[in-house]
């Protein structure tokens, strides 16, 4: 009688010799290892972030601005452009910097290389203005994942070329749909003069990146995640905060130690916002080929990289801001990078802030953001806010940006007119006559209305004589 006990062993051995089975086991084990080990092992955890992520208060940046800028020949301002409008905008901004007395010789615009071939007249006009203001135009290839994607952000990955400009030691970058301002208030009238933001080149070199917080996207403030911090946090009033800043500036001036800069109080405030903590419409960066190459992996997701980075795969809705945030989030977790948070009230201001009904999340310092109430205007003063601003970013969707509007468009109502604001004590006859269907929101904060309209008009002044786009 045959020994039946050996039959299962033989079947199992045959099964083990099956190459399809071996591949299946390998894939499963590799996935488990990469997903649960490689992606979840990092050095920085709760209470470790404070060594690598620092808040740079306005008062400290002011102190940096009083120090001489050294090695200016290896420093650069940079913008990028993928169409003629944005190339023109970038030139306007750099013309402002030249008139504002910048000490930085290198003003570099990275542009889509095809622009010099599409319209000879447009290119020649823009090239002559750039040459007049000693602006360097550098051609780069367009970085786009899906050429069928016609959203405004589809080519935004082109921005990452700034990290590859390794002939410079340090770059201050800002989006070309921004505007440099130096507002003053005299007898109730707002005016602006030419200015620069050279002080950002004195941000400590140990901070490889410095950029504002995207204060308008915080998950705790938006109620998308609960605040898990148990200790009571009291936000200091203006007097106490001012005293702290005076001491901080004194200590930094004495020691030069960037580690004295404040840290986040609630570190999950960062790690609970992995894709949108940082805004990147202005950045101070240290160029690096390895950084550029790493970012390209986050953009294009090569096969080998994808196998060990499942959580970092690009989604269809991920563009430059989301990709950079994913990259910086992982670099912070591993402790490989030091990052500074720029004061958003000076450099990270959106024009849309003046149309918002609630402002405390803008007013508060980054480290205190999780501890405020969304529906609050504590500390908000539109005119005082404007006088601090040095760089404003046009962001009012669905309201078109100023250069996207036809001449006279402001005289008529549009579906987006419902997103405008109008002073309650203003000319109500004009309001009723102009807006019969799509009515702007009536507000008590008339200063915000004035500031928002002033910014649009100021742009028209900035572009006078050097606007060529159709």
MIFI-411654 format. One line per field, with one value per residue (C-alpha): x, y, z. Coordinates in Angstrom, 3 decimals, decimal comma. Layout:
% residues N
px (X:...)
py (Y:...)
pz (Z:...)
//
This chain:
% residues 470
px (0,000:1,513:2,449:-0,137:1,620:4,287:1,840:1,168:4,923:5,501:2,687:4,077:7,587:6,183:4,304:7,499:9,254:6,514:8,042:4,704:4,289:7,793:7,146:3,836:5,469:8,321:5,950:3,850:6,899:8,446:5,237:4,933:8,565:8,454:5,061:5,324:9,062:10,685:7,808:7,254:10,795:12,122:14,272:12,126:8,990:7,012:9,361:12,071:10,777:11,824:15,449:14,697:11,710:11,974:9,690:11,402:9,482:9,095:11,281:14,148:13,865:14,004:17,233:18,630:17,755:20,050:23,047:25,151:24,505:27,740:28,801:26,105:27,677:26,656:23,101:20,066:16,423:14,491:11,069:9,751:7,362:5,614:3,743:4,172:1,884:3,930:7,213:5,999:4,920:8,308:10,066:7,807:8,703:12,424:12,228:10,687:13,604:16,143:14,305:14,072:17,861:18,482:22,102:21,690:23,157:21,528:17,858:17,054:13,874:13,576:11,282:9,841:12,350:9,645:8,605:11,436:10,006:6,201:5,901:8,967:7,492:6,395:9,722:11,726:9,720:10,148:13,803:14,628:13,030:14,783:18,095:17,517:17,086:19,941:17,627:18,950:16,572:17,396:15,597:14,468:12,317:8,700:8,015:4,537:3,190:0,011:-0,065:-3,850:-4,112:-5,247:-5,551:-3,590:-1,220:-0,379:3,044:3,747:6,363:8,593:9,127:11,381:14,120:15,121:16,648:18,912:20,516:23,616:25,820:24,214:24,676:21,293:18,100:15,105:12,260:8,741:5,859:5,551:1,840:2,983:3,645:6,287:4,900:6,058:2,772:2,455:-0,607:-0,679:-3,846:-5,933:-4,364:-2,445:0,711:3,638:7,293:9,899:11,465:13,360:13,411:17,194:16,926:15,832:19,337:20,490:18,250:20,741:22,433:21,810:18,147:18,257:14,683:12,607:8,998:5,715:3,068:-0,114:-2,118:-5,418:-5,245:-4,673:-6,715:-7,267:-8,547:-10,752:-12,193:-10,951:-8,965:-9,254:-6,679:-4,962:-2,728:-3,761:-1,804:-3,422:-1,740:-2,165:-1,468:0,542:-0,844:1,033:3,010:4,265:5,006:6,948:9,100:9,842:10,883:13,190:14,965:15,120:16,635:19,159:20,175:20,510:22,546:24,888:25,294:24,292:22,640:19,737:18,646:17,285:14,452:11,039:9,690:6,155:4,309:2,147:4,221:1,278:0,317:2,952:2,671:-1,153:-0,825:1,702:0,547:-0,278:1,626:4,019:3,110:5,648:4,802:7,904:10,925:14,508:16,377:19,836:20,144:21,113:21,118:20,179:17,160:16,078:16,507:14,571:11,716:11,598:11,015:8,082:6,740:7,304:7,226:9,796:9,074:11,929:11,299:7,555:8,026:9,373:7,396:3,774:2,571:4,393:2,974:1,677:-2,088:-3,866:-4,632:-1,029:0,859:3,955:2,750:1,596:4,714:7,105:5,196:5,445:9,161:9,804:7,603:9,729:12,981:11,870:10,797:14,190:16,023:17,909:16,952:16,422:13,560:12,514:8,939:8,879:6,466:3,389:2,085:4,990:5,823:3,012:-0,029:-2,793:-4,989:-7,944:-7,225:-8,851:-12,093:-12,234:-14,877:-12,525:-8,872:-7,397:-5,721:-3,827:-3,047:-1,677:1,951:2,488:3,181:-0,163:-2,334:-3,826:-5,057:-7,243:-10,872:-11,600:-14,534:-12,594:-11,186:-9,149:-6,195:-7,236:-6,730:-6,643:-4,616:-2,005:-1,791:-1,169:1,648:3,581:3,237:6,294:5,072:1,439:0,249:-2,774:-5,101:-8,841:-10,339:-12,871:-12,257:-9,809:-6,353:-5,953:-4,107:-6,725:-9,504:-10,472:-10,464:-13,674:-14,629:-14,858:-17,753:-20,062:-21,329:-20,254:-21,139:-17,953:-19,193:-20,806:-17,266:-16,453:-16,879:-18,587:-18,602:-21,962:-21,572:-20,420:-22,313:-25,399:-26,875:-23,844:-24,179:-27,819:-27,241:-24,148:-25,107:-28,648:-28,184:-24,724:-24,326:-21,069:-21,113:-21,805:-19,280:-18,631:-14,859:-14,604:-10,811:-10,470:-12,555:-10,308:-7,115:-8,310:-9,261:-6,004:-3,938:-5,672:-5,114:-1,503:-0,823:-2,034:0,484:3,294:2,813:2,546:4,908:6,202:3,122:3,174:1,000:-2,276)
py (0,000:3,359:5,907:8,679:10,969:11,786:13,052:16,479:16,999:16,285:18,624:21,354:20,948:21,177:24,313:25,859:25,182:27,082:30,401:32,216:31,354:32,611:35,920:36,358:35,739:38,109:40,903:40,509:40,517:43,461:45,462:44,728:45,663:48,881:50,007:49,203:49,434:51,842:54,321:54,359:54,546:58,023:59,789:62,828:62,284:64,323:66,747:66,217:68,652:71,655:71,064:71,282:73,614:77,199:80,225:83,405:86,333:89,665:91,358:88,960:89,460:93,216:92,630:90,593:93,501:95,807:93,542:93,809:91,257:89,352:87,544:89,210:88,006:84,433:85,398:85,738:86,639:84,227:83,871:81,584:82,031:79,594:82,192:85,793:87,285:85,786:86,644:90,243:90,151:88,805:91,617:94,216:92,810:92,845:96,362:97,316:95,685:97,619:100,877:99,826:99,784:96,056:95,166:91,798:91,893:88,700:88,877:85,632:84,630:80,974:80,819:78,099:77,901:77,933:81,509:83,015:81,397:81,897:85,667:87,532:90,959:90,036:88,395:91,353:93,846:91,842:91,075:94,769:95,718:92,819:93,899:97,509:96,430:93,895:90,929:87,510:85,358:81,639:79,106:75,866:72,992:72,869:70,361:68,975:65,526:65,465:67,511:67,145:68,946:72,509:73,718:76,870:74,761:72,052:73,533:74,701:71,949:74,134:76,176:73,408:74,445:77,065:74,287:73,391:76,837:75,687:78,532:80,504:79,876:81,256:82,206:84,267:83,088:84,470:83,795:86,272:86,841:88,700:92,411:94,176:97,036:99,525:101,064:104,154:105,964:109,760:111,649:108,620:108,209:105,027:105,347:103,067:103,508:101,215:98,651:95,377:92,334:91,903:91,117:87,579:86,801:87,064:84,232:81,822:79,530:76,596:76,844:75,274:76,381:79,269:79,785:80,952:78,774:78,322:79,691:79,515:75,721:74,518:71,385:72,225:75,724:74,394:71,789:68,853:67,398:67,785:69,602:66,890:69,210:68,973:71,817:75,225:77,687:81,405:83,598:86,589:90,088:92,638:94,040:90,692:89,431:92,606:92,146:88,547:89,630:92,345:89,761:87,278:89,829:90,832:87,217:86,440:89,602:88,561:84,889:84,536:81,258:80,398:77,662:80,382:80,944:79,788:76,330:75,110:74,462:71,642:69,574:67,659:71,097:70,330:66,566:66,659:68,941:67,010:68,244:71,877:73,221:75,394:77,998:78,230:81,490:82,880:80,843:81,253:78,197:76,712:75,312:71,649:69,151:66,357:68,342:68,951:65,274:64,173:66,526:65,119:61,682:63,056:64,553:61,674:58,665:56,362:52,654:51,751:54,832:54,146:50,694:52,157:55,408:54,357:57,193:59,771:58,910:61,952:62,291:63,859:66,890:67,331:70,260:72,214:73,133:69,628:67,976:70,320:69,809:66,021:66,284:68,680:66,635:63,541:65,468:66,882:63,476:62,045:65,012:65,715:69,372:72,579:74,862:78,362:79,656:83,145:85,749:85,409:88,842:90,414:88,074:85,524:87,808:86,905:89,639:87,409:87,888:91,315:89,732:87,146:87,549:86,264:87,144:85,918:82,974:85,550:87,838:85,173:83,998:80,557:78,709:79,836:79,023:75,760:77,558:80,257:80,303:80,437:82,841:85,657:89,015:89,633:91,874:92,612:96,101:96,271:99,486:98,380:95,032:96,690:98,846:95,696:93,986:93,792:91,177:90,545:87,524:87,974:85,156:85,832:82,955:82,998:86,740:87,159:88,514:92,181:91,418:88,842:91,437:93,360:97,144:98,346:94,964:96,539:98,689:95,707:92,904:89,290:85,993:86,366:89,762:87,903:87,298:91,009:93,153:96,530:99,005:99,194:102,933:103,458:104,743:102,533:104,203:102,998:99,554:99,160:100,535:98,462:95,160:94,164:90,372:89,397:91,457:91,835:91,125:94,222:94,591:96,853:96,590:99,412:99,618:96,108:97,164:100,173:98,115:95,424:98,002:99,896:96,781:96,278:99,914:99,808:96,948:99,103:101,763:99,201:97,986:101,402:101,614:98,042:95,884:94,206:91,132:91,163)
pz (0,000:-1,008:1,649:1,160:3,630:1,063:-1,579:0,011:0,431:-3,233:-4,265:-1,982:-3,428:-6,952:-5,862:-4,493:-7,796:-9,647:-10,822:-10,773:-7,089:-6,298:-8,036:-6,233:-2,832:-3,660:-4,705:-1,536:0,749:-1,084:-0,799:2,925:3,524:1,503:2,743:6,428:7,049:4,609:4,545:8,282:9,546:10,236:12,755:13,476:15,531:18,007:19,842:17,192:14,599:16,685:15,670:11,955:11,452:12,713:12,622:11,383:12,920:11,128:13,734:13,049:9,284:9,923:11,844:8,933:6,649:8,613:7,998:4,816:2,087:1,453:-1,713:-3,823:-7,084:-6,164:-5,195:-7,450:-7,589:-9,802:-11,410:-14,129:-17,063:-19,396:-21,487:-22,624:-19,967:-17,155:-18,823:-19,031:-15,368:-14,305:-16,172:-14,497:-11,068:-11,766:-13,187:-9,829:-7,985:-10,052:-9,356:-5,714:-5,393:-4,993:-4,246:-5,985:-9,516:-10,777:-11,788:-13,594:-15,411:-16,388:-19,402:-21,594:-24,441:-27,133:-26,283:-28,312:-31,471:-31,232:-31,715:-32,904:-32,144:-28,628:-27,880:-29,194:-27,126:-23,935:-24,638:-25,068:-21,739:-19,997:-21,499:-20,399:-16,769:-16,965:-16,504:-17,508:-19,571:-19,288:-21,492:-19,831:-21,009:-19,917:-17,127:-17,605:-16,762:-18,823:-22,025:-22,164:-18,836:-19,577:-15,973:-15,041:-12,909:-15,455:-16,249:-12,689:-12,228:-14,435:-11,269:-9,960:-12,404:-9,829:-7,724:-10,641:-10,960:-9,127:-10,342:-7,502:-3,780:-2,804:-4,648:-3,599:-5,794:-6,139:-8,522:-11,366:-10,642:-7,535:-7,060:-4,986:-2,912:-0,292:0,868:3,033:4,346:4,293:5,275:4,424:0,975:0,072:-1,998:-2,802:-3,695:-5,240:-2,934:-2,695:-0,433:-0,237:3,490:2,610:1,374:4,996:6,163:7,828:5,317:7,668:6,624:3,178:2,519:3,844:2,779:4,321:5,866:3,826:6,750:4,813:4,405:7,973:8,729:12,406:11,704:8,909:11,280:9,199:12,096:15,853:17,972:20,031:22,029:25,700:27,273:27,446:25,097:25,633:22,634:23,923:23,496:21,393:24,332:25,649:22,171:21,403:24,520:23,538:20,055:21,387:23,527:20,641:18,265:20,944:21,574:17,863:17,285:20,107:19,183:15,520:16,527:14,203:16,620:18,913:16,428:17,715:16,907:16,385:19,652:18,318:15,908:14,472:13,171:10,497:10,089:9,937:6,899:4,790:1,373:2,057:5,048:3,037:0,443:-2,360:-4,148:-2,440:-1,330:-0,236:-1,512:-1,768:-5,316:-5,518:-8,369:-5,996:-4,771:-8,368:-9,262:-6,176:-7,033:-10,560:-9,046:-7,079:-10,320:-12,754:-10,367:-12,029:-11,511:-9,148:-7,003:-6,937:-5,436:-2,192:-2,160:-2,370:-0,135:-2,224:-5,624:-7,447:-7,637:-10,601:-8,451:-7,278:-8,733:-7,701:-4,201:-3,265:-4,697:-2,902:0,356:0,065:-0,574:2,323:4,646:4,051:4,322:7,677:8,957:8,141:9,672:6,444:6,089:8,055:7,035:8,064:8,032:6,516:7,941:5,744:6,797:4,917:2,035:1,804:1,537:-0,912:-2,383:-1,530:2,178:2,000:0,740:3,517:6,264:9,018:9,473:12,762:11,048:8,961:11,895:14,242:14,226:12,576:15,845:17,298:14,286:15,659:18,766:17,212:16,180:12,476:12,848:14,453:13,370:16,507:15,688:12,094:10,679:6,883:6,660:9,201:7,433:4,067:5,435:6,422:3,054:0,785:-1,682:-2,622:-4,600:-6,869:-5,844:-6,053:-8,026:-9,659:-10,063:-12,977:-12,262:-13,302:-16,553:-17,544:-17,688:-20,797:-20,715:-19,085:-17,606:-14,158:-15,342:-15,790:-13,604:-14,121:-12,416:-10,348:-9,096:-6,192:-4,881:-4,801:-1,683:-1,460:1,422:3,197:3,656:0,080:-2,942:-2,844:-5,929:-7,875:-6,279:-7,330:-10,827:-11,571:-9,960:-10,842:-10,725:-9,455:-6,317:-4,342:-0,624:1,460:4,295:7,276:6,767:4,229:4,637:3,196:0,188:-0,343:-0,032:-2,448:-5,078:-4,500:-5,198:-8,555:-9,502:-8,322:-10,720:-13,614:-12,583:-12,290:-15,855:-17,529:-20,475:-20,223:-20,841:-24,249:-23,833:-25,729)
//
